[in-house]
Amino acid sequence: MSQEVRIPSVGESITSGTIAQWHKADGELVKAGDLLLTVETDKISTEVPAEASGVLRIQVPAGTEVEIGAVVARIEEGVAAATPAPSASPAPAPVAAPVATAPAPVPAPKVVEAFVQTVEPDRPQLTVVPSRPAPANVPVVRGDSRVVRVKMSPLRRKIASHLVEAQHTAAILTTFNECDMSAIMKLRKELQDSFVARHGIKLGFMSFFVKATVDALQNIPQVNGRIDGDDIVQNHFYDIGVAIGTEKGLIVPVVRDADQKTFAEIEQDIADYAAKARTGKIAFEDLQGGVFTISNGGIYGSLLSTPILNFPQSAILGMHAIQDRPVARDGQVVIRPMMNLALSYDHRLIDGKEAVTFLTRIKDCLEQPARLMVGA
């Protein structure tokens, strides 16, 4: 009796996926619950466990794109793992003169191994004879070639098409401002120990930005909408996407009902999403339904950028690195920790006045965080 291994459904809009890696070899004995393979779609990666114990018979190799529901392997239940049959003892051969042995295979150059680790950090290094099926997207190196060609992952293809769609569909414009982070940094320093003791998680900057965004959306509701054909869809909920960079690309999990959550709950949601992203456990539902996105290029050192809309949303906030800069305060030049803010928006729906007012409101909430506590 055999058990089929099928590509599972991960969302209504996803019709295919790519077998990124087989974690077990063909002919290997597996147990129910063992991780068999990882499937990459244009949105998430999914791990497929064994539903029965037996010998794995792989039918579709890694790197192949298959439809959802397709059978990619079978598990033969009640069958022992294949072992080489004993061979009969050969007759003694005549003693011959020593023959020079063939040179050992030359391993792949270190520079190639380093490049593979850069492109696909999760992939094993190139070896002369792999012990199991080769994972997807391993660069093919020929001779002295200085060019390595790697097939785009489904996630990278989706990111590319999504960004191009936003550029071709929306009339994107960006407005800028700067924010004095002194008050938030002072507040975090004063409350950090008690916050961690009470909630078991650190008070970061992102919860302030999420709360400030919600406040601005409530005050300038035109930003909390989108264009659908000839209609304007006005949202009356506050599900805020927070962009997270992963080794395989950018994903945007959504903090649900951010207007109803405390700072600690928002920080916990973001931490949970980050942990899922690192281990490839993000669910399709985690990425759906956001009304606005926050992207933090500052963690990589960016001082200024023009973020692209997370289409079909109508606006996105770009955070940047905090930098000590001289600014004028009460007629004096002082040094303050400053952050540049960027708001990209769809000018078809949002006028300049609304966009500038929205970004100024965020700036005011961040520079005077008491506003977020009392709703002023």
Secondary structure, 3 states (H helix, E strand, C coil): CEEEEECCCCCCCCCEEEEEEECCCCCCEECCCCEEEEEECCCCEEEEECCCCEEEEECCCCCCEEECCCEEEEEECCCCCCCCCCCCCCCCCCCCCCCCCCCCCCCCCHHHHHHHHHHCCCCCCCCCCCCCCCCCCCCECCCCCCCCECCCCHHHHHHHHHHHHHHHHCCEEEEEEEEECHHHHHHHHHHHHHHHHHHCCCCCCHHHHHHHHHHHHHHCHHHCEEEECCEEEECCCCCEEECEEECCEEECCEECCHHHCCHHHHHHHHHHHHHHHHHCCCCHHHHCCCCEEEEEHHHHCCCCCCCCCCCCCCEEEEECCEEEEEEEECCEEEEEEEEEEEEEEECCCCCHHHHHHHHHHHHHHHHCCHHHHHCC
